[in-house]
């Protein structure tokens, strides 16, 4: 499953670093990690972007945070 996600959710280097820092800082579970990736990909699709960028991840994390707190 992770291999499929990695193929579909191509992250730019800055996005990958940002995602790792965010996951560590917010102590998100592996399930939450996958959720953030999927939502990020959806946001990128809506912008017709071929890769997931840092701002896509930031927006997805904002949505996730609203469900955590």
N, CA, C and O atoms as a GROMACS GRO file, in nm:
protein
  276
    1UNK      N    1   0.082  -0.120   0.000
    1UNK     CA    2   0.000   0.000   0.000
    1UNK      C    3   0.086   0.126   0.000
    1UNK      O    4   0.058   0.220  -0.074
    2UNK      N    5   0.190   0.128   0.082
    2UNK     CA    6   0.277   0.246   0.088
    2UNK      C    7   0.344   0.271  -0.046
    2UNK      O    8   0.363   0.386  -0.086
    3UNK      N    9   0.379   0.164  -0.116
    3UNK     CA   10   0.443   0.180  -0.246
    3UNK      C   11   0.347   0.248  -0.343
    3UNK      O   12   0.388   0.334  -0.421
    4UNK      N   13   0.220   0.210  -0.339
    4UNK     CA   14   0.119   0.273  -0.424
    4UNK      C   15   0.103   0.420  -0.391
    4UNK      O   16   0.094   0.504  -0.481
    5UNK      N   17   0.100   0.453  -0.263
    5UNK     CA   18   0.085   0.592  -0.218
    5UNK      C   19   0.205   0.673  -0.266
    5UNK      O   20   0.189   0.785  -0.314
    6UNK      N   21   0.326   0.617  -0.252
    6UNK     CA   22   0.446   0.689  -0.295
    6UNK      C   23   0.446   0.716  -0.445
    6UNK      O   24   0.496   0.820  -0.489
    7UNK      N   25   0.390   0.626  -0.523
    7UNK     CA   26   0.384   0.646  -0.667
    7UNK      C   27   0.283   0.754  -0.704
    7UNK      O   28   0.308   0.835  -0.793
    8UNK      N   29   0.171   0.756  -0.636
    8UNK     CA   30   0.064   0.851  -0.666
    8UNK      C   31   0.095   0.988  -0.608
    8UNK      O   32   0.068   1.091  -0.671
    9UNK      N   33   0.151   0.990  -0.488
    9UNK     CA   34   0.178   1.116  -0.417
    9UNK      C   35   0.326   1.152  -0.430
    9UNK      O   36   0.403   1.138  -0.335
   10UNK      N   37   0.364   1.197  -0.546
   10UNK     CA   38   0.502   1.238  -0.566
   10UNK      C   39   0.525   1.371  -0.496
   10UNK      O   40   0.464   1.473  -0.529
   11UNK      N   41   0.615   1.368  -0.397
   11UNK     CA   42   0.642   1.488  -0.318
   11UNK      C   43   0.770   1.556  -0.366
   11UNK      O   44   0.869   1.490  -0.396
   12UNK      N   45   0.766   1.687  -0.373
   12UNK     CA   46   0.888   1.763  -0.396
   12UNK      C   47   0.971   1.754  -0.270
   12UNK      O   48   0.919   1.723  -0.162
   13UNK      N   49   1.102   1.781  -0.283
   13UNK     CA   50   1.193   1.767  -0.168
   13UNK      C   51   1.149   1.855  -0.051
   13UNK      O   52   1.147   1.808   0.063
   14UNK      N   53   1.114   1.979  -0.077
   14UNK     CA   54   1.071   2.070   0.030
   14UNK      C   55   0.944   2.018   0.097
   14UNK      O   56   0.930   2.029   0.219
   15UNK      N   57   0.854   1.962   0.019
   15UNK     CA   58   0.730   1.909   0.074
   15UNK      C   59   0.757   1.788   0.162
   15UNK      O   60   0.696   1.771   0.267
   16UNK      N   61   0.849   1.704   0.119
   16UNK     CA   62   0.882   1.584   0.195
   16UNK      C   63   0.944   1.622   0.330
   16UNK      O   64   0.910   1.564   0.433
   17UNK      N   65   1.034   1.718   0.329
   17UNK     CA   66   1.097   1.765   0.454
   17UNK      C   67   0.993   1.828   0.546
   17UNK      O   68   0.991   1.802   0.666
   18UNK      N   69   0.907   1.910   0.489
   18UNK     CA   70   0.802   1.976   0.566
   18UNK      C   71   0.708   1.874   0.628
   18UNK      O   72   0.669   1.887   0.744
   19UNK      N   73   0.672   1.772   0.552
   19UNK     CA   74   0.582   1.668   0.602
   19UNK      C   75   0.645   1.593   0.718
   19UNK      O   76   0.580   1.568   0.820
   20UNK      N   77   0.772   1.557   0.705
   20UNK     CA   78   0.841   1.486   0.812
   20UNK      C   79   0.846   1.570   0.939
   20UNK      O   80   0.818   1.520   1.048
   21UNK      N   81   0.881   1.697   0.926
   21UNK     CA   82   0.887   1.787   1.042
   21UNK      C   83   0.749   1.800   1.108
   21UNK      O   84   0.738   1.798   1.231
   22UNK      N   85   0.647   1.812   1.027
   22UNK     CA   86   0.511   1.829   1.079
   22UNK      C   87   0.463   1.704   1.150
   22UNK      O   88   0.403   1.712   1.257
   23UNK      N   89   0.488   1.589   1.091
   23UNK     CA   90   0.447   1.462   1.152
   23UNK      C   91   0.515   1.446   1.288
   23UNK      O   92   0.452   1.405   1.386
   24UNK      N   93   0.645   1.477   1.293
   24UNK     CA   94   0.719   1.466   1.419
   24UNK      C   95   0.669   1.566   1.523
   24UNK      O   96   0.650   1.532   1.639
   25UNK      N   97   0.647   1.689   1.480
   25UNK     CA   98   0.605   1.795   1.573
   25UNK      C   99   0.466   1.769   1.630
   25UNK      O  100   0.443   1.787   1.750
   26UNK      N  101   0.373   1.726   1.545
   26UNK     CA  102   0.235   1.701   1.589
   26UNK      C  103   0.214   1.559   1.642
   26UNK      O  104   0.107   1.525   1.692
   27UNK      N  105   0.320   1.477   1.630
   27UNK     CA  106   0.313   1.336   1.675
   27UNK      C  107   0.192   1.263   1.614
   27UNK      O  108   0.113   1.200   1.684
   28UNK      N  109   0.183   1.274   1.483
   28UNK     CA  110   0.072   1.210   1.413
   28UNK      C  111   0.100   1.061   1.393
   28UNK      O  112   0.215   1.020   1.377
   29UNK      N  113  -0.003   0.984   1.393
   29UNK     CA  114   0.006   0.838   1.375
   29UNK      C  115   0.031   0.806   1.227
   29UNK      O  116   0.014   0.892   1.140
   30UNK      N  117   0.071   0.682   1.199
   30UNK     CA  118   0.087   0.641   1.059
   30UNK      C  119  -0.043   0.657   0.979
   30UNK      O  120  -0.039   0.692   0.861
   31UNK      N  121  -0.156   0.632   1.042
   31UNK     CA  122  -0.284   0.650   0.974
   31UNK      C  123  -0.306   0.798   0.939
   31UNK      O  124  -0.354   0.830   0.831
   32UNK      N  125  -0.271   0.885   1.032
   32UNK     CA  126  -0.284   1.030   1.007
   32UNK      C  127  -0.190   1.074   0.896
   32UNK      O  128  -0.224   1.159   0.814
   33UNK      N  129  -0.069   1.015   0.895
   33UNK     CA  130   0.028   1.044   0.790
   33UNK      C  131  -0.031   1.013   0.652
   33UNK      O  132  -0.023   1.094   0.560
   34UNK      N  133  -0.091   0.895   0.640
   34UNK     CA  134  -0.152   0.857   0.513
   34UNK      C  135  -0.269   0.949   0.478
   34UNK      O  136  -0.288   0.984   0.361
   35UNK      N  137  -0.344   0.986   0.576
   35UNK     CA  138  -0.457   1.076   0.555
   35UNK      C  139  -0.410   1.211   0.502
   35UNK      O  140  -0.467   1.265   0.408
   36UNK      N  141  -0.304   1.264   0.563
   36UNK     CA  142  -0.248   1.393   0.518
   36UNK      C  143  -0.198   1.379   0.374
   36UNK      O  144  -0.219   1.469   0.293
   37UNK      N  145  -0.133   1.269   0.343
   37UNK     CA  146  -0.083   1.248   0.206
   37UNK      C  147  -0.198   1.244   0.105
   37UNK      O  148  -0.190   1.306  -0.001
   38UNK      N  149  -0.303   1.172   0.138
   38UNK     CA  150  -0.416   1.160   0.046
   38UNK      C  151  -0.486   1.294   0.025
   38UNK      O  152  -0.521   1.329  -0.088
   39UNK      N  153  -0.507   1.368   0.133
   39UNK     CA  154  -0.571   1.498   0.121
   39UNK      C  155  -0.481   1.594   0.043
   39UNK      O  156  -0.529   1.674  -0.038
   40UNK      N  157  -0.350   1.587   0.067
   40UNK     CA  158  -0.254   1.670  -0.008
   40UNK      C  159  -0.262   1.641  -0.157
   40UNK      O  160  -0.259   1.733  -0.240
   41UNK      N  161  -0.271   1.513  -0.192
   41UNK     CA  162  -0.281   1.475  -0.333
   41UNK      C  163  -0.410   1.528  -0.394
   41UNK      O  164  -0.411   1.573  -0.509
   42UNK      N  165  -0.518   1.524  -0.318
   42UNK     CA  166  -0.646   1.575  -0.366
   42UNK      C  167  -0.637   1.725  -0.391
   42UNK      O  168  -0.686   1.775  -0.493
   43UNK      N  169  -0.575   1.797  -0.299
   43UNK     CA  170  -0.558   1.942  -0.315
   43UNK      C  171  -0.473   1.971  -0.438
   43UNK      O  172  -0.504   2.061  -0.516
   44UNK      N  173  -0.365   1.895  -0.455
   44UNK     CA  174  -0.279   1.913  -0.572
   44UNK      C  175  -0.356   1.883  -0.701
   44UNK      O  176  -0.339   1.953  -0.801
   45UNK      N  177  -0.440   1.780  -0.699
   45UNK     CA  178  -0.522   1.748  -0.816
   45UNK      C  179  -0.617   1.862  -0.851
   45UNK      O  180  -0.638   1.894  -0.968
   46UNK      N  181  -0.675   1.922  -0.748
   46UNK     CA  182  -0.768   2.033  -0.772
   46UNK      C  183  -0.697   2.152  -0.837
   46UNK      O  184  -0.759   2.229  -0.911
   47UNK      N  185  -0.567   2.166  -0.810
   47UNK     CA  186  -0.487   2.272  -0.872
   47UNK      C  187  -0.420   2.224  -1.001
   47UNK      O  188  -0.344   2.298  -1.063
   48UNK      N  189  -0.449   2.102  -1.040
   48UNK     CA  190  -0.392   2.040  -1.160
   48UNK      C  191  -0.239   2.037  -1.155
   48UNK      O  192  -0.171   2.061  -1.255
   49UNK      N  193  -0.187   2.007  -1.037
   49UNK     CA  194  -0.043   1.998  -1.016
   49UNK      C  195   0.000   1.852  -1.028
   49UNK      O  196  -0.068   1.762  -0.977
   50UNK      N  197   0.111   1.828  -1.095
   50UNK     CA  198   0.159   1.691  -1.112
   50UNK      C  199   0.223   1.635  -0.986
   50UNK      O  200   0.224   1.514  -0.965
   51UNK      N  201   0.277   1.724  -0.903
   51UNK     CA  202   0.340   1.678  -0.779
   51UNK      C  203   0.279   1.751  -0.659
   51UNK      O  204   0.220   1.858  -0.673
   52UNK      N  205   0.296   1.692  -0.544
   52UNK     CA  206   0.247   1.752  -0.421
   52UNK      C  207   0.355   1.849  -0.372
   52UNK      O  208   0.472   1.812  -0.358
   53UNK      N  209   0.314   1.971  -0.346
   53UNK     CA  210   0.407   2.074  -0.302
   53UNK      C  211   0.383   2.107  -0.155
   53UNK      O  212   0.286   2.063  -0.094
   54UNK      N  213   0.475   2.185  -0.100
   54UNK     CA  214   0.471   2.219   0.042
   54UNK      C  215   0.338   2.282   0.082
   54UNK      O  216   0.284   2.248   0.187
   55UNK      N  217   0.286   2.372   0.001
   55UNK     CA  218   0.161   2.440   0.039
   55UNK      C  219   0.042   2.345   0.035
   55UNK      O  220  -0.057   2.367   0.106
   56UNK      N  221   0.049   2.240  -0.045
   56UNK     CA  222  -0.057   2.139  -0.044
   56UNK      C  223  -0.057   2.064   0.089
   56UNK      O  224  -0.162   2.038   0.148
   57UNK      N  225   0.063   2.029   0.135
   57UNK     CA  226   0.075   1.959   0.263
   57UNK      C  227   0.029   2.050   0.378
   57UNK      O  228  -0.042   2.006   0.468
   58UNK      N  229   0.070   2.177   0.373
   58UNK     CA  230   0.031   2.271   0.479
   58UNK      C  231  -0.121   2.283   0.488
   58UNK      O  232  -0.176   2.285   0.598
   59UNK      N  233  -0.186   2.290   0.374
   59UNK     CA  234  -0.333   2.300   0.374
   59UNK      C  235  -0.396   2.172   0.430
   59UNK      O  236  -0.491   2.178   0.507
   60UNK      N  237  -0.344   2.057   0.390
   60UNK     CA  238  -0.397   1.930   0.439
   60UNK      C  239  -0.378   1.917   0.589
   60UNK      O  240  -0.466   1.866   0.659
   61UNK      N  241  -0.265   1.962   0.640
   61UNK     CA  242  -0.239   1.955   0.784
   61UNK      C  243  -0.335   2.048   0.859
   61UNK      O  244  -0.380   2.014   0.968
   62UNK      N  245  -0.367   2.161   0.801
   62UNK     CA  246  -0.463   2.251   0.865
   62UNK      C  247  -0.598   2.182   0.880
   62UNK      O  248  -0.663   2.194   0.984
   63UNK      N  249  -0.641   2.110   0.779
   63UNK     CA  250  -0.767   2.036   0.788
   63UNK      C  251  -0.757   1.928   0.894
   63UNK      O  252  -0.850   1.908   0.971
   64UNK      N  253  -0.644   1.860   0.899
   64UNK     CA  254  -0.624   1.752   0.996
   64UNK      C  255  -0.623   1.808   1.138
   64UNK      O  256  -0.683   1.749   1.228
   65UNK      N  257  -0.557   1.920   1.158
   65UNK     CA  258  -0.550   1.980   1.291
   65UNK      C  259  -0.687   2.018   1.343
   65UNK      O  260  -0.712   2.009   1.463
   66UNK      N  261  -0.776   2.058   1.255
   66UNK     CA  262  -0.909   2.097   1.300
   66UNK      C  263  -0.987   1.976   1.354
   66UNK      O  264  -1.080   1.993   1.433
   67UNK      N  265  -0.950   1.855   1.310
   67UNK     CA  266  -1.015   1.735   1.361
   67UNK      C  267  -0.947   1.683   1.488
   67UNK      O  268  -1.010   1.613   1.567
   68UNK      N  269  -0.820   1.718   1.507
   68UNK     CA  270  -0.746   1.671   1.624
   68UNK      C  271  -0.789   1.748   1.748
   68UNK      O  272  -0.810   1.689   1.854
   69UNK      N  273  -0.803   1.878   1.735
   69UNK     CA  274  -0.829   1.962   1.853
   69UNK      C  275  -0.973   1.989   1.873
   69UNK      O  276  -1.011   2.058   1.968
   0.00000   0.00000   0.00000
